[in-house]
Amino acid sequence: MPKSRDSRQVVQVFEEIGQCRSEGREGQTIVSDLDGTLLRGRSSFPYFMLIAFEVGGYLRSVLLLLTAPIIWILYNFVSEAAGIKLMIFVSFAGLKASKIQLASRAVLPRFYADDVHPETWRVLSSFGKRYILSANPRIMIEVFAKEYLGADEVIGTEIEVSKGGRATGFVKHPGVLVGDQKAKALKRTFGDQVPDVGTGDRESDYEFISMCKEGYIVPEGKTDAVPKESLPRPMIFHDGRFARRPTPLVALVILAYMPFGFVLAVIRMACGILLPISWAITVMRLLGVTIKVKGTPPSRACSKDGKLGVLFVCSHRTLLDPVMLSFALGRRVTAVTYSISRLCEAISPIRTVPLSRNREKDADMIKKLLAVGDLAVCPEGTTCREPFLLRFSALFAELTDDIVPVAMSNKMTMFHGTTATGWKGMDPFYFFMDIKPTYEVNFLEQLPRQLTCAGGKSSHEVANYIQRLLAGTLGFECTLFTRKDKYKVLAGNDGSVAPKKSLFDKVAGC
């Protein structure tokens, strides 16, 4: 029988969450804790590490890792509030609040969504009104709770922000929401009303749970996470460099490896730039880079009517898609690009030609490139990490009938080689920093004439057909989402590039 921590030491008995019925709850209200309750993991350290790394950088994340033993001692033997305060200070102090908020929107939801507790979600999803009450800073959890869990309100610890918009590292009155502070926050929110159900997972939650009509505890134990497809919103777009949840052990391995990984990345990239392709493939394989080729790569002579160039239409996983295509072909092809950094252009082992986003100019430029050789395009216009294909731009189908679809896929174990909110110049470095990056290049049959514009199909029909063909090959799902949709979700803009600087400066809706 657990005991509440109030001065009277009132004995409370709470049933486990599995005993809570979910039928007939549409008109009722639930208040739920987050870590260990709605999420299987009881520690919020990985999410603070993500903020520290993505916003504060490498040194900040190292500092947080070094502080982790002190945080653990404070949390477990002094007070939960003291441990959380130190973690907030180390992770947030001096960072722009807008950057923290951006990372909380673009990076954290993916990791939160991978860890939703099945029993608590079964209960929460059946209620008409959903409140999340957590010791975590509200700025970190609000986007995920509202957009992916359907929460009506998020009650969390509030951080102090200076007049200049930077987090001070301290928390606002009344402090960290643990123990009686959670109960007081619940009282301030509901007043004389009483929530129907409260759920938590630890002794410090008992006080706020006892204020509800029904109270349930989530026991410790291993269980499978809720499939992301079961959440109210699909997880299609996300950002951040870490491919794995940075628990203390994982963070230690990654941060210790990164200096060596950067040197390894430079060596791998130098091989691709300086060596002939046939040699580069062999050397990179020895250095741990795997390139798998499926299908039959077309020869130069496969184009029709005396035309020189074949148009390779690729699914888009990273900016290295055309480079890996060249390695798979055994010859360098030209690639049309948009919004890649000047550094990436400078070190690219293949020729890159930027698109202007002016339809007539781009069409004329692509025709000229095809007149002199092969060309690679990625009609999605941007990358997507999840098993989805974004809507294909139809321009390419109007310009040639010599079209070869190529299904590109990659597997990363440590880092992601793409970003929407960070500096794109580091994309190839992070890809090649991965311990064992893997690319699969699957050449499909050249599109028959009857399925091209020359055969009477519209450009949109051709683009949609190729999208479905590639999706079926990869086991992906087709969507109507575009580049603008991705950048609106992750960065709050439409992903356009300013004329003089590589900044995203336009704000637009879907």
N, C-alpha and C positions, 0 to 999 in steps of 0.2 A: 504494500500500500504506500504510494508516494505521498510525501508531505509537502504542503505549500510552505513558502519561506516567509510568511507574515509572522508578526510577533506572537500570535496566538498558537502557531504551529497546528493549525486545523488539519486533521487528517482528511485527505481527498482520495477517492477511488475513481480512476478513469479507465474505461474500457479501451481495448486496442481498436485501431482505425478500421480493421476488418469487420467489426461488429456494427459499424455505422451504416444504416440503410440509406440508399440513394434514391428510392422511389418517392414521388410526391414532394420533392424539395424545391420545385420551381419558384414558389412564392416565399422562400425562406432565405436567411442570411447566414453565411459562414465566414469565420475569421480564422486564417491559417498562418502559421509560421512558415518560413521558407527553408533554410538549411536543416536537413535531417527530417523535414516534414513533407513539404512539397517536393523537395529534392532529396535524392537518396543520400548524397554526401552530407555529412554533418559539419564539414569545415568550409569556410568561405575563403581560405587562403588562395586557392587557385585563381579565383576571380580578381582578388586584389593583385596577384602576380600579373595577370593579363593587363590590368590597368597600368601597373608599374612599368611593364615592358613596352606596351604599345604606345603609351603617352609619355612616360618618363625616360624610356630608353634602357640600354643595357646596364649601365652603372646603377640606375635606380633599382632595377630588378635584382641585381647582385646584393645591394644593400638590404632589400626586403628579405632575401634568402638568408643573409647573415643574421638578420634580426629574428628570424622565425623561431629559434629555440627560446629566446626571451619572451616572445609573444605567447608561445605554448605554456611556459611556466606561469606567466601572469594569468592567462585565461583559465588554467586548470587549478592553480593553487592560491591565487590572490583574488581575482574577480574577473568575470567574463568581460565586464565593461572596460577594465584596464587593458586587457589583451587586445580588444577591438580598437580602443583609442590609439594604441601604439601602432597597430597595423594601418589604421587610417592615416596617421601622421606620416609614417614612412612612405606610404604609397601615394598620398595626395599632395603633401606640402609643396607649394610653389607651382603646381601644375595649373594650366588654364581650365576653368570649370567647363568651358565649352568643349575642350578636347576630351575631358573625362566623359561628358555626356555623349559625345560622338562615339567613343569607344564602347560605351554602354549600349549604344544602339547597334553598332556594326559588328562588334566582336563578341560580347558576352552572351547574347541570346543563343548562339549556336551551342555553346558549352552548357548553358542552362538547359536547353531543350534536350540534350543528350542524357540528362540525369533526372528526369521527372519521375517521381515515385508513383507506381501504378495504383495502389490502393487510395492514396490521398487524392490523386487525380480523378479516380472514379467518383469519389465523394464530392470534391470541389466542383467538378463539371456538371453535377446535377443540381446545383443551387442557382437560384435566380440572381442573388446578390453575392458577390465575392470580394472579400477584403483580405489583403496580404499584410501581415504585421510582422516586421522583421527588425533585427538589430543592425542589419546591413544598411549602409547609406542609401537613402531613397533614390539618389541620382543613379546608382548602379543597377537597381532592380526594376525600376518603374516601367521602362519600355518592354522588357520581357514579360513582366507580370500582366500588363494591360493588353499587349498585342498578341501574346502567345498563350496566355492562360485565361484571358478574358476577365481580368480583375477590374472591378469598378473603382477601387481606390487602393492606393499603396501607402501604408503608414510605416515609415522607416526613420532611421537616424538622419538628422539634417546636418550637413557640413557647413562650416563657415567659409564665406567667399569674400575676398577683399574688394574694395572699390574698383580695382583694376581687373577684376574678373578672375583672380587666381585663388585656388583653394589654400587656406592657411594651414591646413592639417589638423585643425581643431574642430570640435563639433558644437553645434548650437545647443542652448538650453532647451530641454532639460537633460541633455546628454545622450548616451547610448541607450537604446531601447532594449533593456534586458530586465528580467525580474519584475519588480513593482513598477518600473517605468513603462513596461509594456501594458500593464493593467491601467495605469494612469492615462496612457495614450488612447487606450480603448475607451475609457470613460469620457475623455475629451471628444472623441469622435462620435460616440453613440448617445452620450448624455444619459437620460433615464431609460432609453430603450435597451433591450437585452438581445444580443445576437443569439440566433438559434443554436449554432454549433461552433465550438472552438477546437482547433487541433494544434498539437505541438509534439515535441519529441524529448524534451529534457525537463529537469526539475524547475529550472527558471521560467518555464512556460506555464507551470501549474496555476499561478496566480491569475493570469488573464483567462486561462481556460475555465477556471472556476466561476468566472463572471458570466459565462454563457449558459444557456439552458441545458445544453448537452456538451460534454467534453470527451475528447478521444486522444489517445497517445499513439504515436507511430513508433513501434519497437525497432531496435537495431536488428540488422540482418540483411543478408544478400538477397536481392531481387532484381529481376530484369527491368530496365527502364521502359517507360511508355514509348511506343514507336512515335517518331516525330510526326508521322502522317495523321496521328490521332489528335494532335493539338489543333486549336481553332484556326491557326494560320500556318501554311506550309513554310518550311525553312528552305528557301531557294537561294537567297543572297546572304552572305556573311563575309566578314573581313578579318584581318589579323594574320600574323605570321606563324603562330604556333599551330601545328597540326594535331597536337595532343594536349589534353588537359594538364596544365602545369602544377601538379601536386608537388610537395616539397622535393621528393625524390626525382621526379621527372624534371623539375626546374633545375635541380642541381646538375643532372646529367647534361641538359641542353646548354645551360650557361657555361659549364666547364668546357664543353665541346666547341662552342661558337668560335673562339679565336683560332683553333686548329681548323675548324670547318671553313672559315673564311679563306685561309691559305689554300686549302684543298679546292675551294671553288675557283679561286684565281688560276690555279694550275689546270683544272678541267677546262675552264673557259679559254685559256691560252692555247690549249691543244686544238680546240675547235676553230680558233681564229687563225693560227699559224700553220697548222699541218694540213696536207691534202686530206680530203674527206675520207678516203680509204684508210689512211693511217690514223686519222682522228678517231674513227669509230673503234678501231682496235685498242688504241691507247685509253680512250674513255671507258671502254669495257673493263680494262684492267684497273681503272680508277674507281670502279663501282657504279658507273652509269649504264643502265640497261636500256637498249632500244630494240623493241620487238617489232618485226615487220610481218604483216599478214597480207594476203592477196598478192597480186602480181603488179609490181610497179611498172607503169607504162614507159615505153621507150620514147625517144624523141620523135620517132617516125610515126607515132600513132595518130597525129593530127591529120585532118582531112583537107582536101582542096588546096594543098600546097601551103597551108598556113603553118607557121613555125611554132606557135605557142599553144600549149594545153593549159586550161584553167583548172587548177586544183581547188576544189571547194571543201574547206576543212571545218570541222567542229572546233570550237575555240576553248582550250583549257588554260594555256599560259601564252605569253608573248613568244615563247620558244617553239610554238607549233610549226611555223615555216622552216625553222632551223632543223628540227627533227625530221620534217618532211624531206629536206635536202639530204640529210644523212641517210634516210631510208631509200631515197632515189639514187644516191651515189653521185649526185651532181647538185650544184647550187642553183636554187630558183629565186626569182625576185618575189618580194612580198609587199603588198600594200598595207599600210598601217595607219593608225590614228591615235594620237595622244601618247605615244611612247616617249620616254625621256631622251634628251640629247645624248646622254651617256650611253643608253642602250643602242641608239643609232650608231654612235661612234665605234662601239666594240662589236657590233653585229658581224658575224662571219658571212652573211649574205646581204645582198643589196635590198634596202628598204626604201619605199617611196610613200610619203605621207598623203593621205586623202585630205581634200579640202572641205568636204561635206557640201560642196557645190555639185549638184548632180551632173550638169553638163560638162564641167571641167573634169570631174572624176571619170566620167564615161570616156571622154577623149583621151585622157591619160592612160586608162586601162587598155584601150584599143591599141595605142602606140606600144605599150609594153608587150602585149600579146603578139604584136607583129614581129618582135625580135626574139621571143623566147617564152619559156614557161612562166606561169605566174600563180602565186598562191593567195587566196583570199579567205577571210573568215567572216561570212555574212552576218553572224550574230552581232558583230561590232564590239563585243566585250566578252570577258571570260565569265564562266559560271562554274563554281566548284562542285555543286550538287548534281545528281543525275538528271539534269534537265537541259533542254536545248531552248535558247531564246529564239524569238522570231527572226527569220532570215530576211535580210534586205534583198530585194529582187533585182537590183541593178545589174548584177553580174550576168544574169540569164539573158539580158537583152544584147549582150556584147559579143557572145561567141556560142557556138554549138558544140565545141570540143571541151566537154566538161567531165572531169573525173572526181566523184565524191570521195573524200578521205575521212574516215572515222578516227579521230585523235582522242586518246585517253591517257591519263597519267596517274601515278600512284606516289604519294609522298608519305614519309614516315615521321618526319620531324618538323619541317617547315612548309609553308605555302609560298609558291613563287609568283603570287599575284597580289595586288592591293588596289583598293579603291580610295582609301583615305590616307595612305602613307606615300612615301617617295617611290615612284615607279622605277627610278634608277637602280634600286636595290633588288628588283624582281629577279633578274638572272642570277644574282649572287645567292639569294636565298634558295633558289631552285637547286643550284649546284652545291650549296652547303649541306643539303640533305645527305644523310649517310648513304642511302641507296635509292636515288631517284630513278623512276622507271617510266618509260614512254612506250605506248603501243600505237603503231601507225598501221591502219587497216585500209588498204586500197580496194575500193569497190570497182565494179565494171564501169567503163565509160558510158555515159548516158546515151541511150539510143536516140536516133534522130527524131523519131516520132514523139519523144518526150521532151523535146526542146522547143524553143520558139520557132525554129525552122520547120518543125512538124505541126505547127498550128497551136501550140500551147501558149498561154500568156506567161509573162515573166513571173507573175505571182504563183501561178500553178506550178511552174518549174521549181521555184524556190521552196514552196510548201512540200512538193514531192521529195526533194532532196533532204529537207529537214526531217520528214517522216522516215525516209530511208536510213539516214544516219542514226536517228533515234532508235529505230528498230535494231540496227546493228550493235549499238552500244548498250541497249537495254535501258535507254533514257526515256523521259517523257517530254513531249513537245509542249511548249507554252507560247503565249502571245506576248510575253514580257519582252521589253527592249532595253537597250542601254540606258535610256532615260529612267526607266523604272528601277533599274539596279542602283543608279547613283542617287535617285531620290530616297530610296530606302536606306542606303548606307552613308551617304554624305550630305543629304539634304539639298542637292542641286541636280542638274540634268547631265552632268558629265561633259559639258562643252569645254573646249580649250580656248583660253583667252588669246587674242592675236599675238601678243608679245611674250607672254609668260605662260608656263605650263601650270596654270591654276584653273580650278573649276569655278566659274564666276556667274553662271546663269542659274536662276532659280525658276523652276517650272513645276507644274503638276503633271500627273500621268494623263 
